[in-house]
Structures are given as C-alpha cells and as structure tokens.
Amino acid sequence: MIRPASAKRTSLLGILAAGTFLAAALGQPSGPARAADPQGSTGEAIIHADDHPENWLTYGRTYSEQRYSPLDQINRENVGNLKLAWYYDLDTNRGQEGTPLIVDGVMYASTNWSKIKALKADTGELLWAFDPKVPGNIADKGCCDTVNRGIAYWNGKIYIGTFDGRLIALDAKTGRQVWSVNTIPKDAALGHQRSYTVDGAPRIAKGRVLIGNGGSEFGARGFISAFDAETGKLDWRFYTVPNNKNEPDHAASDNVLMNKAYKTWGSNGAWVQQGGGGTVWDSLVYDPVTDLVYIAVGNGSPWNYKYRSEGKGDDLFLGSIVAVKPETGEYVWHFQATPMDEWDYTSVQQIMTLDLPINGETRHVIVHAPKNGFFYVLDAKTGQFIQGTNYTFENWAYGLDPKTGRPIINPEALYTLNGKEWYAIPGPLGAHNFMSMAYSPKTGLVYIPVHQIPFMYKNQAGGFKAHPDSWNVGLDMVKTGLPDTPEARTAYLKDLKGWIAAWDPVKMKTVWKIDHKGPWNGGILATGGDLLFQGLATGEFHAYDATNGNDLFRFNAQSGIIAPPVTYSVNGKQFVAVEVGWGGIYPFSAGGMSRASGWTVNHSYIAAFSLDGKAKLPPMNDLGFLPVKPPAQYDKNVVDKGYFEYETYCQVCHGDGAEGGGVLPDLRWSGSIRHPDAFYNVVGRGALTAYGMDRFDTSMKPDEIESIRQFIIKRANETYEREVEARKNASGIPENPTLGITQ
C-alpha cells in the first residue's frame, strides 16, 4: 500500500516550507523565492520527489533519471488484477515516444507532431490541447518520424520543443502560450543544409530550459541551448563539435573547441560542409549532487569517418558525454565512448546517476548504455572511467582499455578505411536506443531494453556525394539495405532479437533476461511494488517481477508500444500509464522486415491502468487493409535505376525494398502508382505536403521519379500474394488466463 504520509500529500502545493510554493505552482510571480532559492520551487520538488510520489514532475521522474517510483499499491501479489482504467485516442497514428508528466492529478502528454494534451489523470478527461502546427513538409527533414519524447514542467508552465525547432512555454492551467523562441540560430557555421529538428524532452536546471536537436543525417552541427524559463531569453549555447574555421562562435564552448577539439578532426573532409554532426537529440541531465549538466552527444555528419574527416583523429566530441556548468555552459570534463565513429554509435542514450559501492566505498556515478553495446560506469564529478564491459554481443571492438575506457577496435570494423563491407552487430540502431532503461534501488539492478538489429556497412563509391532532401551518411544505401534473398533473410532474422537485460552495475553482468519476440520494444518503468512495466512491438503491455523476470500481467494493447510507462496516484489510488503507438526509424526503414516480430497495425492512444479499472478497448483492425492487386506491367529497363533512387530518397520513410512497416503508407498499394501523373503529383509536386510528404522535384528529374514508380510496381507484383497470405494467417495475441487480462 502507499505509505500514509504519501497519501496525505495529495497536492504538490505546500509541500515545501518556503511560503512561495503556491504562487509558483500557479504560475504567479515568485521573484523573492527564486532569489533565495536558485533551484526554484519546482527544482526542490524534483530533488525531493520521493516526498510526493503521486507526481511525475520531470522526464525521468527525478534528476537522476532512474525511472523508479516508490509507489507500491500495485505490486507482485495483485498486479494480475490490473485492468484498463481509461484510454484517450490521439489524433495521429504515427509513433508515440512521450513520457507524460503528472502534476497534482493532471497529466500532460506530448504526442507526435509536437502536440500536447492535458488530461485529468484519474479519468482521461481532456482539459486542454495545444497544437503548435508544425508544417507537414518538415517531416522529411528529420531522420526518424515526427515523434516527441517529452515535455518539462517548471513553476506553473509546460515546455515543449517542436519538430520544426521551436521551444514553447505554455500556462499549465490553460494551455495558453506564454512565449516561443526559435532554438536554431541563423549561422552559416552550423552546417551546409541546416536540416534541424527537435524531438527530445527539454530539461530544466536552475531556471534554465535546456534543449538540443537532431539532424546529423542531413548535414548539421550539434549544440545545446539554455533559455531562461520565465522569459525565453537565451542564456548560453554550447556547440559539441568545432566550426570549420576554428573561429569563435561567441559561445560557452569556444575555448574547449578551439584548443582541444579542433585538432582531433582532419583539416578538410565532408565535415567542413556537413557541419560535423554531434547533435544532442535525446539525453540531457542535470545532476544537483555535482551541480553539472551532462550533455549526451550523437554521431558524425556524415557517418563515414574517411569522408567526414579524412580518416584522421578522434573527432571530439562525437559519441561522448560532456559535462558543463548549468549557469554558464562552461566545459568541465568529457568522456568519449566511440572515437572515430563510423557506425552511428551515438552516446545520446539515457544518462542515469546512481550511488554505487565501488571497491569498498560508495561513489556517485553515471551509468550509461549507449548504442555501441558497452555499459559504462563513470565518476559523476570528474568523468573518470571506473569500469565498463559489453552488455550484449558486439563485434566492432575487442573490449575496453581498463584504465581509460577507450575501445580496442576490431580493424575489420573500420570499413571506411579498409574498403570492405562490414556486417555489424550492433548496427546504427544500436544495442540500446531511446527506449528508457530503469533502476530499482530495491534490487540494485539496471533494466536495459536491449535489441540486436544487424546492419551491412559499405562505403559510398566514388567519394562523398550529398543529395538534397535525403540522408547523407556516406554509405552505399543500396548495399546497406536488408537482405534480398530468402536465404540471407532467414539468416538475418536469426540475428534479429530483443530482450530485457537485468544488469548488475557493480558486478557488471546480466543477472537474468527476458526474451522478446523481436526488437524495437518500449522503455521500462521500475516500481516499489517490485515490478517492471514495458510495452512491446507486438502490441502487448507487460508487468514483470523485478526480482526474477517472471511475467505477471499481459494486456493486448492492439498496437505496438515504444514509449516508456509512468506511474502516479490520484486520491490515494495508483495508476500506470503509457502512450501506445509504434513508429520511429526501425519500422520506417526496415519496412516489412520490422513486422517479422508480429503483424501489427498502428493505433495511437494513451492507456491508464488501475486495480479497479472498468474500461474496455473497442475492437480495432489488427490486419490492415487487403492489398490492392497492382498493375501487371512495368518497365524492366528502368527498375534498377528506380531501386537506387528509391533507396536514396524513399527507403528511410517507406521501408527498404518498398515494403512498408505499418506506420506510413505502403507505396506498393498506393493508388498513385497506377498513373504517372498521379504519382508525380505526389512525389514531384508535393500534393500531400500537409500530411508530411514533401515534394522532390528539386531533387529528382521527372524520369527519375517515374523510375521509382516502375520499381514500386515491380515490388508490388513480387510481394502481393505473400502479403495477402500474411493477413489471412495473422492472429491476435492468444489468451493466457495466468497472465491477467487480455482484450
């Protein structure tokens, strides 16, 4: 049961002793309190989150981002009785990755296209909605769906970063816009194409809203910005890679970039035009213990190390964690997990702080499980490498140097330097991506949502060539596609896996694991009831025993889940909630192969569960529509050309080999492929721009667009019978009374 003291604290207002908290929470002026308390009332509430566990005030619940809640009304003994309490349908069926916030019985949830819903947390009743009206043509400016991972709350305001690069503050009570700023400076030094997007959750430290961005695949230079939470005024900016002339940016990063980072890059190479990359598209953490902000830095632009920086240097600060001061952005330390990155092994994955017993003493540490497959423990104050090892199979490195943590790279993995193809595990989707891991102080384990998605890397022949309106990573996009023979696909499927690793961060080993049907599953929540909650790509929502991984509850959500759950309480009753809706780069680019783990049609909604829930989901179509028989004839003379153009411009959104993944339209069954003019109107002239399909007439000639149509018709004919049969054989999740409710 919830502790009596916690049950009494049903409101965030008045928890703290300073007499100004009520005014701050209501969005009223609180100048004297801020002057006396630099954290601000909300900052103190986050630091003391366990004093009011009914709320979920920041992205990871606490500044430590452990995603653990002490609530235990729902526990191992009764979770089998969990039922759907309410659901709220969302107005977009693209991927949902958001972490809702709960403040005094109100849920604030961000959704695809950077929208926000404010709901009564106990009933799902809509209080207000906000739509920033992101233009549809922005969709193809980002790599991985128009998702949004979360929002921030601070002193009566809600903050969201929008996909087109704005940071917006809203009144939490009404949804009224308070201020809006463009986070992307108009600066030629940022990169050639400047295709920036924002889909990560803002974090707030000492009254400053911290926000990063994405865009490394399109030509970008990474940075984070800190804005005053009350006014939206820019306080400081920190660039993660140097500019191409080693000149001052008049930013907090000038000294360290010019004197330390610049010399780790080749003096020429594609980074000079492409910006270098290093975007900060996910993790940003403030640690009140060390009073530092940790910046998680991404991959290079382009990926190809040889073309990017002439195959020279470590390319700081790619694949790194950088610590800076929250007031000024001044550099303090860095740790680079993946020097010379040419695999898209970002370090933007979750940064978590823990107090761990290391060699007989308790140390305040960072734990980090980035894409590259290694688990790192670093001293949070100094960045010193303490220990690290691989948490999954990987073949790019032989291990880590025990003193420095630097990877001992397998020479065969350096495909850009040796000119060979490289079948990599993990691939660019990593061994762990944005899906949140969790830590339970009761078990002492970190629970990592791991996946194994291999990838074939090969140089782009003839040197680096940038294509407008396309990914520019320096790879042969045709050769890096999914296997195109039955034998190769069978072998690939054997390597395609997903699981939860219950990881001991002291002994540095997996204690036990939970195998899933496939990869790209949701984030994890740990609770005081000794439970783990996670949604799966197959459309199931589970509760597991945090001590041994036993499956205690299963719910048929009727759609894949990639978002992390949260838990909260209203009037003493505990709820568990999650955003439902599958998406992101894996179902987009892998297409039909991404459905190998189970057929699912995407439906987006918010689901909340309680022990006394009485809601029922309506019947939903889980088979999709039957494919329309395609035209029988196509021009065999141009399909190879069409394959190249498709993989260059279309594959990342509509699936490798023209097989859709169930989120965006599957072009094989589009009516537009039946008529050249109709297809050109969509692809060339942008007839569907408002829905996220931009125009490509400035990137491709009419005959190139027509070759894509011919290729799609060919693929439709090759796969029509198989797709019809797949829908005939598809079935829902089988009932299992021992695992609780199914629908």
Residue pairs with C-beta under 8 A, 6 or more apart in sequence:
1 72
1 73
2 53
2 71
2 72
2 73
2 569
2 572
2 574
3 70
6 51
6 52
6 53
6 54
6 70
6 71
6 569
7 569
7 572
9 15
9 51
9 52
9 54
10 54
10 104
10 105
10 571
10 572
11 104
12 21
12 25
12 45
12 52
12 55
12 57
12 103
12 104
13 21
13 22
13 25
13 26
13 104
14 21
14 22
15 21
15 45
15 48
15 51
15 52
16 41
16 44
16 45
16 48
18 33
18 36
18 37
18 41
18 44
20 30
20 32
20 33
20 41
21 33
21 41
21 45
23 29
23 30
23 33
24 30
24 33
24 40
24 41
24 42
24 155
24 156
25 41
25 42
25 103
25 104
25 155
25 156
26 156
26 173
27 155
27 156
27 157
27 171
27 172
27 173
28 156
30 40
30 41
30 155
33 40
33 41
34 40
34 207
37 43
37 44
38 206
38 207
39 47
39 206
39 288
40 154
40 155
40 206
40 207
40 229
41 155
42 57
42 153
42 154
42 155
42 204
43 154
43 204
43 205
43 206
43 207
43 288
45 52
45 55
45 57
46 57
46 58
46 62
46 63
47 62
47 63
47 288
49 55
49 57
49 61
49 62
50 62
50 70
53 69
53 70
53 71
53 568
53 569
54 71
54 102
54 568
54 569
54 570
55 102
55 103
55 104
55 568
56 69
56 99
56 100
56 101
56 102
56 566
56 567
56 568
57 101
57 102
57 103
57 153
58 101
58 152
58 153
58 203
58 204
59 65
59 99
59 101
59 149
59 150
59 152
59 201
59 203
60 66
60 67
60 99
60 285
60 350
60 352
60 436
61 67
61 68
61 69
61 566
63 285
63 286
63 287
63 288
63 353
64 287
64 352
64 353
64 354
65 283
65 285
65 350
65 351
65 352
65 353
66 352
66 353
66 354
66 438
66 439
66 441
66 526
67 436
67 437
67 438
67 439
67 523
67 524
67 525
67 526
67 564
68 438
68 439
68 440
68 441
68 525
68 526
68 527
68 528
69 525
69 526
69 527
69 528
69 566
69 567
69 568
70 527
70 528
71 527
71 528
71 529
71 567
71 568
71 569
71 574
72 527
72 528
72 529
72 530
73 529
73 569
73 573
73 574
73 611
74 82
74 527
74 529
74 531
74 567
74 574
74 576
74 610
74 611
75 527
75 528
75 529
75 530
75 531
76 529
76 530
76 531
76 545
76 552
78 611
79 529
79 531
79 543
79 552
79 553
79 740
80 552
80 553
80 739
80 740
81 611
81 740
82 543
82 553
82 555
82 576
82 609
82 610
82 611
82 613
82 740
82 741
83 609
83 610
83 611
83 612
83 613
83 614
83 615
83 741
84 555
84 607
84 608
84 609
84 613
84 615
84 616
84 617
84 741
84 743
85 122
85 124
85 575
85 608
85 609
85 610
85 612
85 613
85 614
85 615
86 123
86 124
86 607
86 608
86 613
86 615
87 124
87 605
87 606
87 607
87 608
87 615
87 617
88 117
88 119
88 124
88 126
88 605
88 606
89 604
89 605
90 96
90 111
90 112
90 117
90 579
90 581
90 604
90 605
90 606
91 111
91 115
92 111
92 112
92 113
92 115
92 581
92 604
93 581
93 602
93 603
93 604
93 663
94 112
94 113
94 145
94 146
94 147
94 581
94 583
94 602
94 604
94 663
94 664
95 112
95 145
95 147
95 562
95 581
95 582
95 583
95 584
95 587
95 602
95 663
96 111
96 112
96 147
96 562
96 563
96 579
96 580
96 581
96 583
96 604
97 147
97 148
97 149
97 199
97 434
97 562
97 563
97 579
97 583
97 584
98 109
98 110
98 111
98 147
98 148
98 149
98 150
98 151
98 563
98 579
99 149
99 150
99 201
99 436
99 523
99 563
99 564
99 566
100 107
100 108
100 109
100 110
100 566
100 577
100 579
100 606
101 107
101 108
101 109
101 150
101 151
101 152
101 153
101 158
102 108
102 121
102 566
102 568
103 153
103 172
105 120
105 121
105 122
105 570
105 571
106 118
106 119
106 120
106 121
106 127
106 172
107 117
107 118
107 119
107 120
107 121
107 568
107 577
107 606
108 116
108 117
108 118
108 151
108 153
108 158
108 172
109 116
109 117
109 119
109 579
109 606
110 116
110 148
110 149
110 150
110 151
110 160
110 201
111 117
111 148
111 579
111 604
112 145
112 146
112 147
112 148
112 581
112 583
112 604
113 131
113 134
113 146
113 148
113 163
114 132
114 134
114 146
114 148
114 160
114 161
114 162
114 163
114 164
114 198
114 199
115 129
115 130
115 131
115 132
115 148
116 129
116 130
116 151
116 158
116 160
116 170
116 175
117 126
117 128
117 129
117 606
118 126
118 127
118 128
118 129
118 158
118 172
118 175
119 125
119 126
119 127
119 606
120 127
121 568
121 570
121 575
121 577
121 608
122 570
122 571
122 573
122 575
124 606
124 608
127 175
128 174
128 175
129 175
130 160
130 170
130 175
130 177
132 160
132 162
132 164
132 166
132 168
134 146
134 162
134 163
134 164
135 164
136 688
136 689
136 690
136 691
136 692
136 693
136 694
137 686
137 689
137 692
137 694
137 695
138 146
138 163
138 164
138 197
139 146
139 163
139 653
139 692
139 693
139 694
140 469
140 653
140 692
140 693
140 694
141 195
141 196
141 197
141 215
141 218
142 163
142 195
142 197
142 199
142 214
142 215
143 214
143 215
143 216
143 217
143 218
143 471
143 585
143 652
144 199
144 214
144 584
144 585
144 588
145 583
145 584
145 585
145 588
145 663
146 163
146 199
146 692
147 199
147 583
147 584
148 160
148 161
148 163
148 199
148 201
149 199
149 200
149 201
149 282
149 434
150 200
150 201
150 202
151 158
151 159
151 160
151 201
151 202
152 158
152 159
152 160
152 201
152 202
152 203
152 204
152 209
153 159
153 172
154 204
154 207
154 209
154 229
155 229
155 230
156 171
156 172
156 173
157 169
157 170
157 171
157 172
157 178
157 229
158 169
158 170
158 171
158 172
158 175
159 167
159 168
159 169
159 170
159 202
159 204
159 209
159 229
160 167
160 168
160 170
160 202
161 167
161 168
161 183
161 198
161 199
161 200
161 201
161 202
161 211
161 213
162 168
162 198
163 197
163 198
163 199
164 197
164 198
165 182
165 183
165 184
165 196
165 197
165 198
165 213
166 180
166 181
166 182
166 183
166 198
167 180
167 181
167 183
167 198
167 202
167 209
167 211
167 225
167 227
167 232
168 177
168 179
168 180
169 177
169 178
169 179
169 180
169 209
169 229
169 232
170 176
170 177
170 178
171 177
171 178
179 231
179 232
180 232
181 227
181 232
181 234
183 198
183 211
183 213
183 225
183 227
184 190
184 194
184 196
184 213
185 237
187 249
189 221
189 243
189 244
189 245
189 247
189 249
190 196
190 220
190 221
190 223
190 275
191 215
191 219
191 220
191 221
191 273
191 274
191 275
191 276
191 301
192 219
192 273
192 274
192 275
192 466
193 218
193 219
193 220
193 274
193 466
193 468
193 472
194 215
194 219
194 220
194 275
195 215
195 218
195 219
195 220
196 213
196 214
196 215
196 220
196 279
197 213
197 214
197 215
198 211
198 212
198 213
198 214
199 214
199 281
200 211
200 212
200 213
200 214
200 280
200 281
200 282
200 283
200 284
202 209
202 210
202 211
202 284
203 209
203 210
203 284
203 285
203 286
204 210
204 229
204 286
205 226
205 286
205 293
205 326
206 286
206 326
206 327
207 228
207 229
207 230
208 226
208 227
208 228
208 229
208 235
208 326
208 327
209 226
209 227
209 228
209 229
210 224
210 225
210 226
210 284
210 286
210 293
211 224
211 225
211 227
211 284
212 222
212 223
212 224
212 225
212 279
212 280
212 281
212 282
212 284
212 295
213 220
213 222
213 223
213 279
213 280
213 281
214 220
214 279
214 281
214 298
215 279
215 301
216 222
216 275
216 277
216 278
216 279
216 298
216 299
216 300
216 301
217 301
217 471
217 472
217 473
218 301
218 471
218 472
219 273
219 274
219 275
219 301
219 466
219 472
220 274
220 275
220 277
220 279
220 301
221 239
221 240
221 241
221 243
221 275
221 276
221 277
221 278
221 301
222 239
222 240
222 241
222 275
222 276
222 277
222 278
222 279
222 280
222 297
222 298
223 237
223 238
223 239
223 240
223 251
223 253
223 280
224 237
224 238
224 240
224 280
224 284
224 295
225 234
225 236
225 237
226 234
226 235
226 236
226 237
226 326
226 329
227 233
227 234
227 235
228 234
228 235
235 329
236 251
236 252
236 328
236 329
237 249
237 251
237 252
237 253
237 329
238 251
238 252
238 253
238 295
238 322
238 324
238 329
238 331
239 249
239 251
239 253
239 257
240 253
240 278
240 279
240 280
240 295
240 297
240 317
240 318
240 320
240 322
241 257
241 261
241 265
241 271
241 275
241 276
241 277
241 278
241 315
241 316
241 317
241 318
242 257
242 258
242 261
242 262
242 265
242 276
243 249
243 257
244 271
244 272
244 273
244 276
246 257
246 258
246 262
247 258
248 254
248 258
249 257
251 329
252 324
252 328
252 329
252 330
252 331
253 329
253 331
255 331
256 331
260 316
261 316
261 317
263 313
264 313
264 314
264 315
264 316
265 271
265 276
265 309
265 312
265 313
265 315
265 316
266 308
266 309
266 310
266 311
266 312
266 313
267 310
268 310
269 307
269 308
269 309
269 310
270 301
270 302
270 304
270 307
270 308
270 464
270 466
270 474
271 277
271 300
271 301
271 308
271 309
271 315
273 466
274 301
274 302
274 308
274 466
274 472
275 301
276 300
276 301
276 308
276 315
276 318
277 298
277 299
277 300
277 301
277 302
277 308
277 318
278 297
278 298
278 299
278 300
278 301
278 317
278 318
279 297
279 298
279 301
279 348
280 295
280 296
280 297
280 298
280 348
281 298
281 348
282 296
282 348
282 349
282 350
282 434
283 294
283 296
283 348
283 349
283 350
283 351
284 293
284 294
284 295
284 296
285 293
285 294
285 296
285 351
285 352
285 353
286 292
286 293
286 294
286 326
287 293
287 294
287 353
287 380
289 353
289 364
289 380
290 323
290 364
290 380
290 381
291 325
291 326
292 323
292 324
292 325
292 326
292 332
292 380
292 381
293 323
293 324
293 325
293 326
293 329
294 321
294 322
294 323
294 351
294 366
295 321
295 322
295 323
295 324
296 321
296 346
296 347
296 348
296 349
296 350
296 351
297 317
297 318
297 319
297 320
297 321
297 322
297 346
297 347
297 348
298 318
298 319
298 346
298 347
298 348
299 318
299 319
299 341
299 344
299 345
299 346
299 428
300 308
300 309
300 315
300 318
300 341
300 342
301 308
301 472
302 308
302 464
302 472
302 473
302 474
303 341
303 342
303 343
303 344
303 428
303 473
303 474
303 475
304 342
304 416
304 459
304 460
304 464
304 473
304 474
304 475
305 311
305 315
305 340
305 341
305 342
305 414
305 416
305 417
306 342
306 416
306 417
306 459
306 474
307 416
307 460
307 463
307 464
307 474
308 315
308 342
308 474
309 315
311 416
311 417
313 340
314 336
314 339
314 340
315 339
315 340
315 341
316 334
316 336
317 334
317 336
318 336
318 338
318 339
318 341
319 336
319 337
319 338
319 339
319 341
319 345
319 346
319 347
319 370
319 372
320 334
320 335
320 336
320 337
320 347
321 334
321 335
321 337
321 347
321 351
321 366
321 368
321 378
321 383
322 331
322 333
322 334
323 331
323 332
323 333
323 334
323 383
324 330
324 331
324 332
325 332
332 383
333 382
333 383
334 383
335 376
335 378
335 383
335 385
335 405
336 406
337 345
337 347
337 368
337 370
337 372
337 374
337 376
337 405
337 407
338 345
338 347
338 370
338 372
338 407
339 406
339 407
340 409
340 414
342 414
342 415
342 416
342 457
343 372
343 396
343 413
343 424
343 427
343 428
343 457
344 371
344 428
344 430
344 473
345 370
345 371
345 372
345 396
345 426
345 428
345 430
346 370
346 371
346 430
347 368
347 370
347 371
348 370
348 434
349 368
349 369
349 370
349 371
349 430
349 432
349 433
349 434
350 368
350 369
350 436
350 437
351 366
351 368
352 366
352 367
352 368
352 437
352 439
352 446
353 364
353 365
353 366
353 367
353 380
354 364
354 365
354 367
354 439
354 505
355 362
355 363
355 364
355 365
356 362
356 363
356 365
356 367
356 377
356 505
356 506
357 363
357 506
358 365
358 377
358 386
358 387
358 506
363 379
363 386
364 379
364 380
364 381
365 377
365 378
365 379
365 380
365 386
366 376
366 377
366 378
366 379
366 380
367 375
367 376
367 377
367 439
367 446
367 505
368 375
368 376
368 378
369 375
369 376
369 391
369 431
369 432
369 437
369 446
369 448
369 503
370 376
370 430
370 432
371 426
371 428
371 429
371 430
371 431
371 432
371 433
372 394
372 396
372 397
372 407
372 426
372 430
372 431
373 390
373 391
373 392
373 393
373 394
373 396
373 426
373 430
373 431
374 388
374 389
374 390
374 391
374 394
374 397
374 400
374 407
375 388
375 389
375 390
375 391
375 446
375 448
375 503
375 505
375 508
376 385
376 387
376 388
376 405
377 386
377 387
377 388
377 505
377 508
378 384
378 385
378 386
378 405
379 386
385 403
385 404
385 405
387 508
388 400
388 405
388 508
389 399
389 400
389 508
389 509
390 397
390 399
391 431
391 432
391 448
391 450
391 501
391 503
391 510
392 426
392 431
392 450
392 452
392 501
393 425
393 452
394 425
394 426
394 431
395 410
395 413
395 424
395 425
396 407
396 409
396 410
396 413
396 424
397 407
397 408
397 409
397 410
397 413
398 408
398 409
398 410
399 407
399 408
400 406
400 407
400 408
401 407
401 408
411 418
412 418
412 420
412 422
413 422
413 424
415 421
415 422
415 457
415 458
415 459
416 459
416 474
419 459
421 456
421 457
421 458
421 479
422 456
422 457
422 458
423 454
423 455
423 456
424 454
424 455
424 456
424 457
425 452
425 454
425 495
426 452
426 453
426 454
426 455
427 453
427 454
427 455
427 457
428 455
429 451
429 453
429 455
429 519
429 520
429 585
429 586
430 451
431 450
431 451
431 452
432 448
432 449
432 450
432 451
433 451
434 523
434 584
435 449
435 521
435 522
435 523
435 524
435 562
435 564
436 449
436 523
436 524
436 564
437 446
437 447
437 448
437 449
437 523
437 524
438 446
438 447
438 523
438 524
438 525
438 526
438 532
439 445
439 446
439 447
439 505
439 526
440 447
440 526
440 530
440 546
442 528
442 530
442 546
443 502
443 530
443 546
443 547
444 504
444 505
444 506
445 502
445 503
445 504
445 505
445 511
445 546
446 502
446 503
446 504
446 505
447 500
447 501
447 502
447 503
447 524
447 526
447 532
447 546
448 500
448 501
448 503
448 524
449 498
449 500
449 521
449 522
449 523
449 524
449 534
450 498
450 499
450 500
450 501
451 497
451 498
451 499
451 519
451 520
451 521
452 495
452 496
452 497
452 498
452 519
453 496
453 519
453 520
453 586
453 590
454 492
454 495
454 496
455 480
456 479
456 480
457 475
457 480
458 475
458 476
458 479
458 480
459 474
459 475
459 476
460 473
460 474
460 475
460 476
460 477
461 476
464 472
464 474
466 472
467 648
467 649
467 699
468 698
468 699
469 649
469 694
469 696
469 698
469 699
470 648
470 649
470 699
471 477
471 652
477 647
477 648
477 651
478 643
478 644
478 647
481 647
481 651
481 656
481 657
482 489
482 492
482 590
482 591
482 593
482 656
482 657
483 489
483 491
483 492
484 657
489 593
492 593
493 593
493 596
496 518
496 519
496 593
496 596
496 597
497 515
497 516
497 518
497 519
498 515
498 516
498 517
498 518
498 519
498 520
498 521
498 537
498 597
499 513
499 514
499 515
499 516
500 513
500 514
500 516
500 524
500 532
500 534
500 544
500 549
501 510
501 513
502 510
502 511
502 512
502 513
502 514
502 549
503 509
503 510
503 511
504 510
504 511
512 548
512 549
513 549
514 544
514 549
514 551
516 536
516 537
516 538
516 597
517 536
517 537
517 538
517 597
517 598
518 537
518 538
518 596
518 597
518 598
519 537
519 586
519 597
520 537
520 560
520 562
520 582
520 584
520 586
520 587
520 594
520 597
521 534
521 535
521 536
521 537
521 561
521 562
522 534
522 535
522 536
522 561
522 562
522 563
522 564
522 565
522 578
523 534
523 562
523 563
523 564
523 565
524 532
524 533
524 534
524 564
524 565
525 532
525 533
525 534
525 564
525 565
525 566
525 567
525 576
526 532
526 546
527 533
527 546
527 567
530 545
530 546
530 547
531 543
531 544
531 545
531 546
531 552
532 543
532 544
532 545
532 546
533 541
533 542
533 543
533 544
533 565
533 567
533 576
533 578
534 541
534 542
534 544
534 561
534 565
535 541
535 542
535 557
535 560
535 561
535 562
535 563
535 565
535 578
535 580
536 542
536 560
536 561
537 560
537 561
537 562
537 582
537 594
537 597
537 598
537 600
538 560
538 597
538 598
538 600
538 733
539 556
539 557
539 558
539 559
539 560
539 561
539 598
539 600
539 622
539 733
540 554
540 555
540 556
540 557
540 561
540 733
541 554
541 555
541 557
541 561
541 565
541 578
541 580
541 607
542 551
542 553
542 554
542 555
543 551
543 552
543 553
543 554
543 576
543 740
544 550
544 551
544 552
545 552
551 739
552 739
552 740
553 739
553 740
553 741
554 733
554 736
554 739
554 740
554 741
554 742
555 607
555 609
555 740
555 741
555 742
555 743
556 732
556 733
556 742
556 743
557 580
557 607
557 617
558 580
558 603
558 617
558 620
558 622
558 743
559 580
559 581
559 582
559 600
559 601
559 602
559 603
559 604
559 605
559 620
560 581
560 582
560 587
560 600
560 602
561 578
561 579
561 580
561 581
561 582
562 581
562 582
562 583
562 584
563 578
563 579
563 580
563 581
564 578
565 576
565 577
565 578
566 576
566 577
566 578
567 574
567 575
567 576
567 577
568 574
568 575
568 577
569 575
573 610
573 612
574 610
574 611
575 608
575 609
575 610
576 608
576 609
576 610
577 606
577 607
577 608
577 609
578 606
578 607
579 604
579 605
579 606
580 603
580 604
580 605
580 606
580 607
581 602
581 603
581 604
581 605
582 600
582 602
582 662
582 663
583 602
583 663
585 652
586 594
586 661
587 594
587 595
587 661
587 662
587 663
588 652
588 653
588 654
588 655
588 661
588 663
588 664
589 651
589 652
589 653
589 655
589 656
589 661
590 655
590 656
590 661
591 651
591 654
591 655
591 656
591 657
591 658
591 659
591 660
591 661
592 655
592 657
592 659
592 660
592 661
592 719
593 656
593 659
594 655
594 661
594 662
595 661
595 662
599 622
599 623
599 624
599 662
599 726
599 727
599 730
600 622
600 662
601 620
601 621
601 622
601 623
601 624
601 662
602 662
602 663
603 620
616 743
617 743
622 730
622 732
623 727
623 730
624 662
624 727
625 669
626 724
626 727
627 666
627 668
627 669
627 716
627 720
627 723
627 724
628 669
628 671
629 720
630 668
630 669
630 673
630 713
630 716
630 717
630 720
631 673
631 674
631 713
632 717
633 713
634 710
634 711
634 713
634 714
634 717
635 707
635 710
636 714
638 703
638 706
638 707
638 710
638 711
639 707
639 710
639 711
639 714
641 704
641 707
642 707
642 708
642 709
642 710
642 711
642 712
642 714
643 711
645 700
645 704
645 705
645 707
645 708
645 711
646 658
646 708
646 711
646 712
647 656
649 696
649 699
649 700
649 708
650 658
650 667
650 708
651 657
653 664
654 660
654 664
654 665
654 666
654 667
655 661
655 666
657 715
658 667
658 668
658 711
658 712
658 715
658 716
659 666
659 668
659 715
659 719
660 666
660 667
660 668
664 692
667 673
667 712
668 712
668 715
668 716
668 719
668 720
668 723
669 716
670 712
671 678
672 678
672 679
672 681
672 682
673 679
673 709
673 712
673 713
673 716
676 706
676 709
679 705
679 706
679 708
679 709
680 702
680 705
680 706
681 687
682 688
682 693
683 693
683 695
683 696
683 700
683 705
683 708
684 695
684 696
684 697
684 700
684 702
684 705
685 695
685 697
686 693
686 694
686 695
686 696
686 697
687 693
689 695
696 705
697 705
700 708
733 742
735 742
736 742
